[in-house]
Amino acid sequence: MIDVWRRQSHPGIGQSPLVNSVSDGVFMASAPQSISIFDLSPEIAALWPELTAAIERVLKSGQFVFGPETAAFEREAAEFLGAKHAVAVNSGTDALVIGLRAMGIGPGDEVVTTPFSFFASAESISIVGAKPVFVDVELDSMNMDSDLIEPALTERTKAIMPVHLFGRPCNMDRIMGIAAKHGLEVIEDCAQSFGAPYNGRMTGTLGKVGCYSFFPTKNLGCYGDGGMLSTDDDALAELARKLRNHGSIERYRNEILGYNSRLDALQAAVLRVKLPHVASYNEARRAVAQRYWDLLAPIEGVVAPEVVPGHVFHQYTIRVLGRDRDAVQARMKELGVTTMLYYPVPQDRLPVYAGQYPTFERNETLSRQVLSLPIWPQITEDQQRAVADALARAMRGE
């Protein structure tokens, strides 16, 4: 059945790469000569035998929610990360919500985080009834400025949520030091940094809880929605397992109000196939980033991200100076290169938080300048050269 689907419905697999662009979770076929922001087809082609075997194994098992596949993935992911527990859930957002609740964060509490991130970071804090407290970011790393955390603390502050944006680890030594000094918990948003090392450990294992997304574009992505949280705390892991399953461990013994947030077995099986490759994929992303660094160096007005230790480049995000960023993006599209804006509207300026926060200068600056270029582990040097050429032409107004 799967082989028939492959031949009839996905002729690009195993042949020429199918180019896709990704926007808000929708994959859209684009012209073969264009370069999309992200392309899964080389990965799928390379892993096809393993993927089909894993999917058929699940189909034959008849166990599609939880079961041995999800349990095995949790064990393997925990071992990879160096964490005691991994708790699989159905999205990165749910990982954050469940992680916060399991840490006891709720109404009246405050959590310090960055305004420059996807909405799930702040949304999860608000969902549990707490208040996001934003601090400005660093222009170079685009991560929260750890020097601004202490001035933002109040008697209601219970936790810090660093976001390892675009795959670059935050200054966790400084953040953990502040947390220890003030008796605060740390919950790491690792949606974009799976497998990113930091001083000999993985992001997500430095704070009390690490939260991961397995959305298809992520460094470790499934082929649907998925997420996970990691922790070394036995009691917290047990509570997280209850929260993800309607507040129960034993069936029909619901102890608390929870969620229906279970990673299905098909996605777990896909993740088990991909997990052994994530380290090499991350190294490939770093090599891609280094090539971009060299290719973009001559282009005036482009600030490229430095290839620093630990950065695993979920996105390759530049800053556009001296030109209208939106015009540059539009011209690159005309030249056949798709780019993305992460994030044109920071969290603090979203309608849901309208009027609640002051302006953060560097956050505002980045929202006007950032432009993410195509990146995936198997992007070719020729494709990167075409991206750089299109960017150079757009920057020159050609």
C-alpha positions in Angstrom: 0.0 0.0 0.0 2.7 2.4 0.9 4.8 1.6 -2.2 1.7 2.3 -4.4 1.3 5.7 -2.6 4.9 6.4 -3.3 4.7 5.7 -7.0 1.4 7.4 -7.6 1.2 10.3 -5.2 4.8 11.3 -4.6 6.9 10.8 -7.7 9.5 13.2 -6.4 10.7 10.8 -3.7 13.8 9.0 -4.8 14.0 11.0 -8.0 14.4 14.8 -8.4 13.7 16.7 -5.2 10.2 18.1 -4.8 10.5 21.7 -3.8 8.1 22.8 -1.0 7.6 26.0 0.9 6.2 26.1 4.4 3.9 28.7 5.8 1.9 28.3 9.0 2.0 24.6 8.8 0.9 24.3 5.1 3.3 22.7 2.6 2.8 24.2 -0.9 4.4 22.9 -4.1 6.3 25.6 -5.9 7.9 25.8 -9.3 10.8 23.2 -9.8 13.3 26.0 -10.6 12.5 27.9 -7.4 14.3 27.6 -4.1 11.9 27.2 -1.2 12.5 28.1 2.4 12.6 24.4 3.4 12.6 21.1 1.6 11.9 17.7 3.2 12.1 15.6 0.1 15.9 14.8 0.2 15.4 13.6 3.8 12.4 11.5 3.0 14.1 10.0 0.0 17.2 9.0 2.0 15.2 7.5 4.9 12.4 6.0 2.8 13.1 2.3 3.6 13.3 3.0 7.3 10.3 5.2 7.3 8.1 2.8 5.4 9.2 -0.1 7.7 8.4 1.9 10.8 5.0 3.0 9.5 4.1 -0.5 8.5 5.2 -1.8 11.9 2.8 0.6 13.6 -0.1 -0.2 11.2 0.3 -3.9 11.8 0.5 -3.4 15.6 -2.9 -1.8 15.8 -1.6 0.5 18.6 -1.9 4.1 17.4 -1.9 6.2 20.6 0.9 5.7 23.2 2.0 2.1 23.2 5.5 0.7 22.7 6.5 3.1 19.9 5.9 6.2 22.0 7.5 4.6 25.1 10.6 3.6 23.1 10.9 7.1 21.6 10.8 8.6 25.1 13.6 6.4 26.3 15.7 7.0 23.2 15.2 10.8 23.3 16.0 11.0 27.0 19.2 9.1 26.5 20.2 11.3 23.5 19.6 14.5 25.6 21.1 13.1 28.8 17.9 13.7 30.7 16.3 11.3 33.2 12.8 11.7 31.8 11.2 12.5 28.4 7.5 13.0 28.3 6.0 13.0 24.8 3.0 15.2 24.0 1.2 16.3 20.9 2.9 19.7 20.3 5.6 22.0 21.5 3.0 24.4 22.8 1.5 21.7 25.0 5.0 20.9 26.2 5.3 24.5 27.4 1.8 24.6 29.0 2.2 21.2 30.7 5.7 22.0 31.8 4.6 25.3 33.4 1.7 23.6 35.1 3.8 20.8 36.4 6.2 23.4 37.8 3.3 24.9 39.7 3.2 28.2 37.7 -0.3 29.7 37.7 -2.5 32.7 38.3 -0.7 35.6 40.0 2.7 34.4 39.0 5.1 36.1 36.5 7.5 34.4 34.1 10.3 36.4 32.5 10.9 35.7 28.8 11.7 37.3 25.4 9.3 39.3 23.3 11.1 38.1 20.1 9.8 34.6 19.6 6.8 32.7 18.2 3.6 33.3 20.2 3.6 29.9 21.8 6.2 31.1 24.3 4.1 33.9 25.8 0.8 32.1 25.0 1.7 29.2 27.2 2.4 31.5 30.2 -0.9 33.3 29.7 -2.8 30.0 29.3 -1.8 28.8 32.7 -2.9 32.1 34.2 0.5 33.7 34.7 1.8 36.9 33.2 4.6 37.0 30.6 7.2 39.7 31.6 9.3 40.6 28.6 12.9 41.8 28.6 14.6 43.2 25.5 16.9 41.1 23.3 20.5 41.2 22.1 20.9 42.3 18.5 23.6 39.8 17.7 22.2 36.6 19.2 18.5 37.8 19.0 18.1 36.0 22.3 16.9 37.6 25.5 19.5 39.9 27.1 20.3 38.2 30.4 21.6 41.4 31.8 18.0 42.8 31.8 16.5 39.9 33.7 17.2 41.0 37.3 15.7 44.5 36.9 12.5 42.8 35.7 12.1 40.6 38.7 9.3 41.2 41.3 8.0 39.3 44.3 5.6 37.6 41.9 8.3 36.2 39.6 8.4 32.4 39.7 10.4 31.4 36.7 12.5 32.4 33.7 11.7 31.1 30.2 14.8 31.5 27.9 14.0 30.7 24.2 17.0 29.3 22.2 15.9 31.2 19.1 16.7 29.9 15.7 18.8 27.2 17.4 21.3 29.4 19.2 21.6 28.7 22.9 21.0 31.5 25.3 23.5 32.6 27.9 22.5 29.8 30.2 25.4 30.2 32.7 24.2 33.7 33.4 20.5 32.7 33.4 21.0 29.8 35.8 23.1 31.9 38.1 20.3 34.5 38.3 17.7 31.8 38.9 19.8 30.3 41.7 20.4 33.6 43.3 16.7 34.5 43.4 15.2 31.0 44.0 13.5 30.9 40.5 12.8 27.9 38.3 13.9 27.8 34.6 11.9 26.3 31.8 13.7 26.2 28.5 11.9 26.8 25.2 13.9 24.5 22.9 11.4 24.3 20.1 14.2 25.4 17.7 17.2 23.9 19.4 16.9 20.1 19.7 20.4 18.7 19.9 22.1 22.0 20.5 25.0 21.6 23.0 25.9 24.0 25.7 29.1 23.5 27.7 28.9 19.7 27.4 25.1 19.5 28.0 22.1 19.7 25.7 19.7 22.6 25.8 16.6 21.6 27.6 18.6 19.8 30.3 20.0 22.9 32.1 16.8 24.2 33.6 14.1 22.3 35.6 12.2 21.6 32.3 13.0 21.6 28.6 10.3 21.8 26.0 10.6 20.7 22.4 8.6 20.9 19.2 8.6 18.3 16.5 6.8 20.3 13.9 8.0 19.1 10.5 10.4 22.0 9.9 12.3 21.5 13.2 15.8 20.1 13.5 14.1 16.9 14.7 10.7 16.9 13.1 7.9 14.4 12.7 5.4 14.4 9.8 2.6 16.1 11.7 2.5 17.7 15.1 4.4 16.5 18.1 6.3 17.7 21.2 8.1 16.6 24.3 9.3 17.9 27.6 12.4 16.7 29.5 13.3 16.8 33.2 15.4 15.1 35.8 12.7 15.6 38.4 10.8 12.4 39.1 7.7 14.0 40.7 7.5 16.6 37.9 7.7 14.0 35.2 4.9 11.9 36.9 2.7 15.0 37.1 3.4 15.9 33.4 2.4 12.3 32.4 -0.9 12.8 34.3 -1.5 16.2 32.7 -1.0 15.0 29.2 -3.5 12.2 29.7 -6.7 13.8 31.1 -5.1 14.0 34.6 -4.7 10.3 35.0 -2.1 7.5 34.9 -4.5 4.7 35.6 -7.5 4.6 33.2 -10.7 6.0 34.7 -8.9 7.3 37.7 -8.7 10.9 36.8 -7.0 12.8 39.6 -6.7 16.3 38.2 -7.9 18.3 35.2 -5.5 17.7 32.4 -5.3 17.6 28.6 -5.6 15.2 25.7 -2.0 15.6 24.6 -0.7 12.3 23.5 2.0 11.8 20.8 0.6 9.2 18.5 2.5 6.1 17.6 3.0 6.9 13.9 4.7 10.1 14.8 6.8 8.4 17.5 7.9 5.8 14.9 9.0 8.5 12.5 10.9 10.3 15.2 12.6 7.1 16.2 13.9 6.8 12.6 15.1 10.4 12.5 16.6 10.7 16.0 19.9 8.8 15.2 20.5 11.3 12.3 19.8 14.5 14.2 23.4 15.1 15.2 24.7 14.8 11.7 21.8 16.9 10.4 22.7 19.6 12.9 26.4 19.5 11.8 25.2 19.8 8.2 23.1 22.9 9.1 26.3 24.4 10.7 28.2 23.7 7.5 25.4 25.3 5.5 25.6 28.3 7.8 29.3 28.6 7.3 28.9 28.6 3.5 26.3 31.3 3.8 28.6 33.3 6.1 31.3 33.2 3.3 28.9 33.8 0.5 27.2 36.8 2.1 30.3 38.5 3.4 30.7 40.7 0.3 27.0 41.9 0.3 26.8 45.4 1.7 24.0 45.9 4.3 23.6 42.3 5.2 24.4 41.2 8.8 24.8 37.4 8.9 24.6 35.3 12.0 27.9 34.1 13.3 28.6 30.4 13.5 29.2 30.2 17.2 29.6 27.0 19.3 26.3 25.2 19.9 24.3 27.0 17.3 22.3 24.4 15.2 20.6 26.9 12.8 17.0 25.9 12.8 16.7 29.1 10.8 19.4 31.1 9.1 18.3 34.6 9.9 20.0 37.7 8.6 19.5 41.4 9.3 18.9 43.8 6.4 20.3 47.3 6.9 19.9 50.3 4.7 17.2 48.8 2.6 13.5 48.1 3.0 13.4 44.5 4.2 10.0 43.8 2.7 11.1 45.1 -0.7 14.2 42.9 -0.5 12.0 39.9 0.3 9.6 40.6 -2.6 12.4 41.0 -5.1 14.0 37.7 -4.0 10.6 36.0 -4.5 10.6 37.4 -8.1 14.0 35.9 -8.6 12.8 32.5 -7.4 13.9 32.4 -3.8 11.4 32.1 -1.0 12.3 33.7 2.4 10.4 34.1 5.6 9.9 36.7 8.3 10.5 35.5 11.8 9.0 37.6 13.4 7.5 40.7 11.9 5.3 41.3 14.9 6.9 40.6 18.2 4.9 38.9 21.0 4.4 42.1 23.0 2.8 43.8 20.1 0.3 41.1 19.1 -3.3 42.1 19.4 -3.9 39.8 22.4 -1.4 41.9 24.4 -2.2 45.3 22.9 -1.3 48.2 25.2 0.0 46.0 28.0 3.8 46.5 27.4 6.3 49.3 26.8 8.3 49.4 23.6 11.5 47.3 23.5 13.9 49.1 21.2 16.1 46.2 20.0 13.1 43.9 19.7 11.4 46.5 17.5 14.6 46.9 15.4 14.9 43.2 14.7 11.2 42.9 13.7 11.9 45.4 10.9 15.3 43.9 9.8 15.1 40.1 10.0 14.9 37.9 7.0 15.3 34.1 7.1 17.0 32.4 4.1 16.4 28.8 2.8 18.1 26.2 5.0 17.9 22.5 5.4 20.6 19.9 6.0 20.8 18.8 2.3 20.6 22.2 0.6 23.3 22.2 -2.1 26.1 24.7 -2.5 24.7 25.7 -5.9 21.3 26.5 -4.3 23.0 28.6 -1.7 24.9 30.5 -4.3 21.6 31.2 -6.1 20.2 32.5 -2.8 23.2 34.7 -2.2 23.0 36.0 -5.8 19.3 36.8 -5.4 20.0 38.6 -2.1 22.8 40.6 -3.6 20.7 41.7 -6.5 17.8 42.6 -4.2 20.1 44.6 -2.0 21.4 46.5 -5.0 17.9 47.2 -6.2 18.3 45.2 -9.4 
